[in-house]
Every structure is written in structure tokens, then in C-alpha cells.
Amino acid sequence: MPKMKTKSSAKKRFKLTGTGKIKRKHAFKSHILTKKSTKQKRNLTHTGLVDKADEANIKNQLCLK
């Protein structure tokens, strides 16, 4: 059986933390920023964690499970 390939899109978007959780960036921060408030843009800058419901799916895409 051949090796499993990692999904390139997932590889670019997600990183693992030291405890095994998955880090992600917030959406809506790339363009059309003029109509968004400074507070909203600042809060979108920080990274977040992937929800527990989606974690298994993303780990599968990253070939971690």
C-alpha cells in the first residue's frame, strides 16, 4: 500500500501545538478591510484553536492519525 499523502491545503493552513491541539488563523483578514473596525481587525490577527468537532477531520488530512 502506498504512503498517505498530506493535503497541501491543510498543510499550509494548520500547525500543531506542543500539546497536540491544532492552531488556525481567523478568516476575513485578507481584503476589504476598510469597512471593518480596528477592534475587529485586531481580534482577527490572533490565532485560534480548531474546534473539537473538526479536529479529527483535520488530523486525518494531515495524516496524523
KOLVODO-149925 format. One record per atom (N, C-alpha, C, CB): residue in three letters; x negated, y, z. Coordinates in steps of 0.02 Angstrom, whole numbers, plus 32768, in hexadecimal, padded with zeros to 4 digits. Glycine has a CB too. Layout:
ALAXYZ
...
//
This chain:
MET7FD67FC58000
MET800080008000
MET7FD4803E8000
MET80308000803D
PRO7FE380707FD6
PRO7FB980AC7FD4
PRO7FC280D88011
PRO7FC780D47F95
LYS7F938104801B
LYS7F9881328054
LYS7FD38162804A
LYS7F56815B805C
MET7FEF81788083
MET802581AA8081
MET800681EE8073
MET804E81AB80C3
LYS802482148047
LYS800B82588039
LYS8030828A8064
LYS801482697FEE
THR800B82BA807E
THR802882F180A4
THR804B83218073
THR7FF2831780CD
LYS808683398086
LYS80A9836B805D
LYS808183AC8060
LYS80F383768076
SER806E83C68026
SER804584028023
SER8069843E8041
SER803184117FDC
SER80AB84428037
SER80D0847B8051
SER80D0847B809D
SER8119847B8037
ALA80D7844080BB
ALA80D7843B8104
ALA809284498121
ALA80EF83F5811A
LYS805F843280FC
LYS801A843D8112
LYS800A84878117
LYS7FE9841B80E1
LYS802684AF80E9
LYS801984F780E9
LYS8041851C811E
LYS8028851480A5
ARG807A85018133
ARG80A88526815D
ARG80A4851681A7
ARG80ED851B8147
PHE808A84DC81BA
PHE808D84C581FF
PHE804884B38219
PHE80BC84898206
LYS803D84BF825B
LYS7FFF84AB827C
LYS8012848882BE
LYS7FD184E98289
LEU7FE8845A82D2
LEU7FF384378312
LEU7FD3845D834B
LEU7FD883EF830F
THR7FF4845E8384
THR7FD6847A83C0
THR7FAF844383E4
THR800B849A83EF
GLY7F8D84558418
GLY7F668423843E
GLY7F9183EF8460
GLY7F3C84468471
THR7FCF84018471
THR7FFB83D28494
THR802683AA8463
THR802883F884C4
GLY801D83B58421
GLY8042838D83F1
GLY808183AD83D6
GLY8054834D840E
LYS808F83EB83EC
LYS80C9840F83D1
LYS80B5842E838E
LYS80E284468403
ILE80E784448369
ILE80D9845F8326
ILE80E884A98324
ILE8103843A82F0
LYS80B584D08311
LYS80BB8519830B
LYS80D6852B82C6
LYS8078853C8318
ARG80FC856282C3
ARG8115857A8283
ARG811685C68285
ARG815B855E8274
LYS811A85E4824A
LYS8122862C8244
LYS816B863D823A
LYS80F78649820B
HIS817E867A824B
HIS81C386918241
HIS81CE86A581F8
HIS81D386CC8270
ALA820B869C81E2
ALA821E86B1819F
ALA822F86FB819E
ALA825B86878185
PHE823D87178164
PHE8253875C815A
PHE821E8790816C
PHE8291876A8184
LYS81DE87808162
LYS81A887AF8172
LYS817E87BF8134
LYS817C879281A9
SER819387A880F9
SER816787B080C0
SER817687EE8095
SER816B87738095
HIS81B587FE808B
HIS81C688388062
HIS820988558077
HIS81C788248016
ILE821C888D8059
ILE825788B4806C
ILE825388C580B6
ILE8299888D805C
LEU821C88E480C9
LEU821088F48110
LEU8228893A8122
LEU81C788ED8120
THR823C896280F1
THR824E89A780FF
THR828F89AB8126
THR825589CF80BE
LYS82BE897E811A
LYS82FE8981813C
LYS82FE895E8180
LYS833489638111
LYS82C7893D8191
LYS82C2891B81D1
LYS82A289498205
LYS829A88D981CB
SER82BA89448242
SER82A0896F8277
SER82598959828B
SER82CF896F82B4
THR8235898682AA
THR81F1897882C0
THR81F2893F82F3
THR81D089B682DD
LYS82248941831F
LYS8229890D8352
LYS823488C88333
LYS8263891D8382
GLN825E88C58300
GLN826C888582DE
GLN822D886B82BC
GLN82A4888E82AB
LYS820988978299
LYS81CC88838277
LYS8197886C82A8
LYS81B188BC824C
ARG8192888D82E0
ARG8161887B8313
ARG817188368330
ARG815F88AF834B
ASN81B18828833D
ASN81C487E88358
ASN81BB87AF8326
ASN820C87EA8370
LEU81C187BE82E6
LEU81B7878B82B3
LEU816E877982A9
LEU81D587A28271
THR814187A482C2
THR80F9879982BA
THR80E1875D82E1
THR80D287D782CE
HIS80FE8752831D
HIS80E8871D8349
HIS80FD86D8832E
HIS810387288390
THR80D386A7833C
THR80E386638326
THR811686448357
THR80A486378322
GLY813A8613833E
GLY816A85EF8367
GLY815C85A58363
GLY81B285FF8351
LEU8186857E8386
LEU818085368384
LEU81BB8519835D
LEU817E851983CC
VAL81AF84E1833D
VAL81E384BF8318
VAL821484A08349
VAL81C5848982E9
ASP825484A38339
ASP828884878364
ASP8280843B8368
ASP82CE84988349
LYS8295841F83A1
LYS828C83D883AE
LYS82B183AD837A
LYS82A583C783F4
ALA82EA83C68361
ALA831083A1832F
ALA82EB839A82ED
ALA835383C38323
ASP82C083CA82DC
ASP829C83C9829D
ASP825683AB82A3
ASP8297840F8281
GLU8240839F82E0
GLU81FB838B82EC
GLU81E9834982CA
GLU81EE83858336
ALA8215831782CF
ALA820682D582B2
ALA820182D98266
ALA823D82A382C5
ASN822B83028247
ASN822B830A81FE
ASN81E9832981E7
ASN8267833581E7
ILE81D2835B820B
ILE8194837E81F7
ILE815783528204
ILE818D83C0821D
LYS8157832D823C
LYS812083008249
LYS811C82CA8213
LYS812882DF828E
ASN815682B581FA
ASN8157828581C3
ASN813782A38184
ASN819F826E81B5
GLN814682E28176
GLN812B8303813B
GLN80DF830D8142
GLN814D83478130
LEU80C883168180
LEU80808320818C
LEU805C82DD8196
LEU8076834C81C8
CYS808082A68190
CYS806582628198
CYS8045825981DD
CYS803182538161
LEU806782718210
LEU804E82698254
LEU806F822F8279
LEU805A82AA827C
LYS80A58214825D
LYS80C881DF827F
LYS80C681A08257
LYS810F81F3828E
//
